[in-house]
């Protein structure tokens, strides 16, 4: 994404974990296979026998990467809630990394807020913080989230963004449907986990994550993001 001057991207595509929110499958157990498509997109598929299968279609524009997940429950048990845990890391770019969360933003209660303005709950890993998102169950009701013991009462929209030090650029990750937000100060990484809702055995669902690399103010990007997700193709 050099057109926008953003070179901090780790791979925003592969989920760190996916599947049943009560017992997700981690990336190391999936070993997905990637293939390039003629239209410039990338396609991935992964599976764990007797548990799940998924496909991932990744397409990119000049300043946005779109990841479309299709998840199927191959287990014999219903999943009360399901997820794709997506990570985006800025630790290797000094213009963006924000270990102190002074330039990391969310929107809560209809207002843009820096992450340091939201309450924190210090769990066993004090650098980690999770947040419930609008339209999703509270974090305490999502086993994956509750296990971290680090979720305050604040509720935010399903996105997180980091402004560059000069304030002229930003990176952001947003999922629809969104399930929760996750931030790790140690690695300056931000996560907007996609949620697929309840999945019965054999049932499938779709979710989308977009990662932005833009020259824009936070408010201008937010307006654009809302328009992107209002389009029929989204």
C-alpha positions as CSV (number, residue, x, y, z in Angstrom):
1,X,0.0,0.0,0.0
2,X,2.8,2.4,-0.8
3,X,0.4,4.8,-2.6
4,X,-0.8,5.9,0.8
5,X,2.6,5.7,2.4
6,X,1.5,2.8,4.7
7,X,4.1,0.1,4.9
8,X,3.2,-1.4,8.3
9,X,1.0,-4.2,7.2
10,X,1.5,-7.7,8.5
11,X,-0.7,-10.2,6.7
12,X,-4.3,-9.0,7.5
13,X,-5.9,-12.1,5.8
14,X,-5.4,-15.4,7.7
15,X,-7.4,-15.6,10.9
16,X,-5.4,-16.4,14.0
17,X,-8.3,-18.6,15.1
18,X,-11.7,-19.6,13.6
19,X,-14.7,-21.7,14.4
20,X,-16.7,-22.3,17.6
21,X,-16.2,-19.4,20.0
22,X,-16.1,-21.9,22.8
23,X,-13.3,-24.0,21.3
24,X,-11.9,-22.3,18.2
25,X,-9.3,-23.9,15.9
26,X,-6.0,-22.0,15.8
27,X,-4.1,-21.2,12.6
28,X,-1.3,-23.7,13.2
29,X,-3.8,-26.6,13.1
30,X,-5.3,-25.6,9.8
31,X,-2.4,-25.0,7.3
32,X,-4.6,-23.3,4.7
33,X,-3.7,-23.6,1.0
34,X,-3.5,-20.4,-1.1
35,X,-3.9,-19.9,-4.8
36,X,-3.8,-16.8,-7.0
37,X,-6.8,-16.1,-9.2
38,X,-6.6,-14.5,-12.7
39,X,-8.6,-11.5,-11.5
40,X,-5.8,-10.6,-9.0
41,X,-7.6,-11.9,-6.0
42,X,-6.3,-14.7,-3.7
43,X,-8.3,-17.7,-2.6
44,X,-7.6,-19.8,0.5
45,X,-9.2,-22.9,2.0
46,X,-8.6,-24.7,5.3
47,X,-10.3,-27.4,7.3
48,X,-10.0,-29.6,10.4
49,X,-11.7,-33.0,10.1
50,X,-14.8,-33.3,12.2
51,X,-14.6,-29.7,13.2
52,X,-14.8,-27.1,10.4
53,X,-14.0,-26.0,6.9
54,X,-13.6,-22.5,5.6
55,X,-12.8,-20.5,2.5
56,X,-11.3,-17.1,2.3
57,X,-11.4,-14.8,-0.8
58,X,-9.1,-11.8,-0.5
59,X,-9.2,-8.9,-3.0
60,X,-7.4,-5.6,-2.8
61,X,-7.8,-2.1,-4.1
62,X,-5.4,0.9,-4.0
63,X,-6.1,1.4,-0.3
64,X,-8.3,-1.4,1.1
65,X,-8.1,-5.2,1.4
66,X,-11.3,-7.1,1.6
67,X,-11.5,-10.6,3.1
68,X,-14.6,-12.6,2.7
69,X,-15.0,-15.7,4.9
70,X,-17.3,-18.7,4.4
71,X,-17.3,-20.9,7.5
72,X,-19.0,-24.3,7.8
73,X,-19.6,-26.3,11.0
74,X,-18.5,-29.9,10.4
75,X,-18.8,-30.9,14.0
76,X,-21.6,-32.8,15.7
77,X,-22.4,-30.0,18.1
78,X,-24.1,-26.7,17.6
79,X,-22.0,-23.6,18.0
80,X,-23.7,-20.9,20.1
81,X,-21.4,-18.3,18.6
82,X,-18.7,-18.6,15.9
83,X,-15.8,-16.3,14.9
84,X,-12.9,-15.5,12.7
85,X,-10.1,-13.8,14.8
86,X,-8.3,-11.4,12.4
87,X,-5.1,-9.6,13.3
88,X,-3.5,-6.5,11.9
89,X,-0.1,-5.5,13.3
90,X,1.8,-2.2,13.0
91,X,4.7,-2.9,15.3
92,X,7.3,-2.7,12.5
93,X,6.3,0.8,11.3
94,X,7.4,3.6,13.5
95,X,5.0,6.0,11.8
96,X,2.0,3.9,13.0
97,X,2.9,1.7,16.0
98,X,1.1,2.8,19.1
99,X,2.0,0.8,22.1
100,X,0.5,3.4,24.4
101,X,-2.9,3.6,22.5
102,X,-2.7,7.4,22.3
103,X,-3.5,7.3,18.5
104,X,-5.7,4.2,18.5
105,X,-9.3,5.1,18.0
106,X,-12.8,3.5,18.3
107,X,-16.3,4.9,18.3
108,X,-18.3,4.4,21.5
109,X,-21.6,6.0,22.5
110,X,-21.7,7.8,19.1
111,X,-18.4,9.6,19.8
112,X,-14.8,9.0,18.5
113,X,-12.6,8.0,21.4
114,X,-9.0,7.2,21.9
115,X,-8.5,3.8,23.4
116,X,-6.9,5.4,26.5
117,X,-10.3,7.1,27.1
118,X,-12.1,3.8,27.6
119,X,-12.0,1.9,30.9
120,X,-9.6,-1.0,31.1
121,X,-9.8,-4.3,32.9
122,X,-6.5,-5.9,33.7
123,X,-6.5,-9.6,33.3
124,X,-3.7,-12.2,33.5
125,X,-2.1,-10.6,30.3
126,X,-2.2,-6.9,31.2
127,X,-1.2,-5.7,27.7
128,X,-4.3,-7.2,26.2
129,X,-7.7,-5.6,26.2
130,X,-11.0,-6.7,24.6
131,X,-14.2,-4.8,24.0
132,X,-17.8,-5.7,23.3
133,X,-19.3,-4.4,20.1
134,X,-22.7,-3.0,19.1
135,X,-25.1,-5.7,17.9
136,X,-23.1,-8.6,19.3
137,X,-23.4,-10.4,22.6
138,X,-21.5,-8.9,25.6
139,X,-18.0,-10.1,25.9
140,X,-18.8,-12.0,29.1
141,X,-21.2,-14.2,27.0
142,X,-18.5,-15.1,24.4
143,X,-16.2,-17.8,25.8
144,X,-13.2,-16.8,23.7
145,X,-13.5,-13.2,25.0
146,X,-14.4,-14.1,28.6
147,X,-11.3,-16.3,28.9
148,X,-9.0,-13.3,28.7
149,X,-10.7,-11.7,31.8
150,X,-10.0,-8.3,30.2
151,X,-13.3,-6.8,29.0
152,X,-14.8,-3.6,30.4
153,X,-18.4,-2.5,30.2
154,X,-17.8,-0.1,27.3
155,X,-19.4,-1.1,23.9
156,X,-18.0,0.2,20.6
157,X,-18.6,-0.1,16.9
158,X,-17.0,-3.1,15.3
159,X,-13.8,-1.3,14.1
160,X,-10.5,0.0,15.4
161,X,-8.1,2.4,13.7
162,X,-4.6,3.8,14.3
163,X,-3.6,7.3,13.2
164,X,-0.1,8.0,11.9
165,X,2.1,10.2,14.0
166,X,1.6,13.1,11.5
167,X,-2.2,12.6,11.7
168,X,-2.6,12.5,7.9
169,X,-2.9,8.8,7.4
170,X,-4.6,5.9,9.2
171,X,-5.0,2.1,9.1
172,X,-8.2,0.5,10.3
173,X,-9.8,-2.9,10.5
174,X,-13.6,-3.5,10.5
175,X,-15.7,-6.6,10.3
176,X,-19.4,-7.1,9.5
177,X,-20.9,-8.8,11.3
178,X,-18.4,-7.9,14.1
179,X,-18.2,-9.9,17.3
180,X,-15.6,-8.1,19.5
181,X,-12.5,-5.9,19.4
182,X,-9.1,-6.9,20.6
183,X,-6.0,-4.8,21.2
184,X,-2.5,-5.9,22.3
185,X,-0.2,-3.2,23.4
186,X,2.8,-5.5,23.3
187,X,2.7,-5.9,19.6
188,X,0.7,-2.7,18.7
189,X,-1.9,-5.0,16.9
190,X,-5.6,-4.3,16.4
191,X,-8.3,-6.9,15.8
192,X,-11.9,-6.7,14.7
193,X,-13.2,-10.3,15.0
194,X,-15.8,-11.3,12.5
195,X,-18.9,-13.1,13.9
196,X,-21.0,-15.7,12.1
197,X,-23.7,-16.2,14.8
198,X,-25.0,-19.6,15.8
199,X,-24.1,-22.4,13.5
200,X,-25.7,-25.8,13.7
201,X,-23.9,-29.0,12.4
202,X,-23.6,-28.7,8.6
203,X,-24.6,-25.0,8.6
204,X,-22.5,-22.3,6.9
205,X,-22.3,-18.5,7.2
206,X,-20.5,-15.6,5.7
207,X,-18.6,-12.6,7.2
208,X,-16.5,-9.8,5.8
209,X,-13.4,-8.0,7.1
210,X,-12.0,-4.8,5.5
211,X,-8.5,-3.4,6.3
212,X,-8.0,0.2,5.2
213,X,-4.7,2.1,4.5
214,X,-5.8,5.6,3.7
215,X,-4.9,9.3,3.6
216,X,-7.9,10.7,5.4
217,X,-9.2,12.1,8.7
218,X,-10.8,9.7,11.0
219,X,-14.2,11.2,10.4
220,X,-13.8,11.1,6.6
221,X,-12.7,7.5,6.7
222,X,-15.6,6.6,8.9
223,X,-18.1,8.1,6.4
224,X,-16.5,6.2,3.6
225,X,-16.4,2.9,5.6
226,X,-20.2,3.2,6.3
227,X,-20.8,3.8,2.6
228,X,-18.7,0.8,1.6
229,X,-20.7,-1.5,3.9
230,X,-24.0,-0.1,2.7
231,X,-23.4,-1.2,-0.9
232,X,-25.2,-4.4,-2.0
233,X,-21.8,-6.0,-2.8
234,X,-20.8,-5.8,0.8
